[in-house]
Amino acid sequence: MNFTASFQGLIGGVLIGLSATWLMATLGRIAGISGIIGTLITTRPRGDSAWRLAFGIGLVSGPVLALFIGGLGNVAGAPNEVIGQPSGGMPLMLVAGLLVGLGTGLGSGCTSGHGVCGLARLSVRSLAATVTFLIAAIITVFVVRHVMGGNV
Amino acid sequence: MKTLVGYIAGLLFGLGLTISGMTDPARVLGFLDIAGAWDPTLMFVLGGAVITNFIGYRLVLRRPHPFFGECFQLPTRQDLDIRLIGGASLFGIGWGLSGYCPGPAFASIIGLSAPLFAMLVTMVMGWFMARAITPKTA
């Protein structure tokens, strides 16, 4: 186990938790990325879009700030990077994107909305969703890497 | 003011994803690969985030309303349905294939590569599809 990587994970996780608490304290909203950005793109609700767009810009500027400060990234095997490379090619990523969009749209949330926020609220639906997507993802990686022998 | 506090929330979130290494799909896939060289990083990220937010929500939700809003907008549903479980399953498969969930996928835009761009495009298409097949009352 890589102590530094795990410690950075913990610190980053605390920041994500603080972000979720901050958004609830200030705007009374769940910090779910698929909800915030998905709703912004698909419905652009009148009077309820500016903060979503600002959140999205903030989300993108996080890595920019980290790059500017330097030494903050936690990319496996590349300590000076802040963004890792996609592990799959175009066809795989096209399929994965569709599944992630459709799945988080139908399931009303992703790792942030159901995981970070829903679990903190002790929501039964979020717990069920989180367990489900974790198991589905673990099975998928197992099949791809150890049954099909891919290096994705 | 709502825009500024929204930006700060996004910035904290993006910084958290970067510092934790979640902007690297290899870290995410390493966590999901329990039969391989397991990488525990994501466990610390999710654990740190949930515990921090668990405490944070308990302090914040004691207030009558948010600082810049009329009420706390919390989901109220308690039932489990096929849409939730089926959606979570589809999302899990896509997450396992790519190592990207929506947050890191958008946060990684500055390192934009053709495969990531392709994924963002189909992810948005997926959101439109989900919306099209969701009853308006839900």
Interface residues (C-beta under 8 A of the other chain):
Chain A: M1 N2 A5 S6 F7 Q8 G9 L10 I11 G12 G13 V14 L15 I16 G17 L18 S19 A20 T21 W22 L23 M24 A25 T26 L27 G28 R29 I30 A31 I33 S34 I37 G38 I41 T42 T43 A50 W51 R52 L53 A54 F55 G56 I57 G58 L59 V60 S61 G62 P63 V64 L65 A66 L67 L72 G73 N74 V75 A76 G77 E81 V82 I83 G84 Q85 P86 S87 G88 G89 M90 L92 M93 L94 V95 A96 G97 L98 L99 V100 G101 L102 G103 T104 G105 L106 G107 S108 C110 T111 S112 H114 G115 V116 C117 G118 L119 A120 R121 S123 V124 R125 A128 A129 T130 T132 F133 L134 I135 A136 A137 I138 I139 T140 V141 F142 V144 R145 H146 V152
Chain B: K2 T3 L4 V5 G6 Y7 I8 A9 G10 L11 L12 F13 G14 L15 G16 L17 T18 I19 S20 G21 M22 T23 D24 P25 A26 R27 L29 G30 L32 D33 I34 A35 G36 D39 P40 T41 L42 M43 F44 V45 L46 G47 G48 A49 V50 I51 T52 N53 F54 I55 G56 Y57 L59 V60 L61 R63 H65 P66 F67 F68 G69 E70 C71 F72 Q73 L74 P75 R77 Q78 D79 L80 R83 L84 I85 G86 G87 A88 S89 L90 F91 G92 I93 G94 W95 G96 L97 S98 G99 Y100 C101 P102 G103 A105 F106 A107 S108 I109 I110 G111 S113 A114 P115 L116 A118 M119 L120 V121 T122 M123 V124 M125 G126 W127 F128 M129 A130 R131 I133 T134
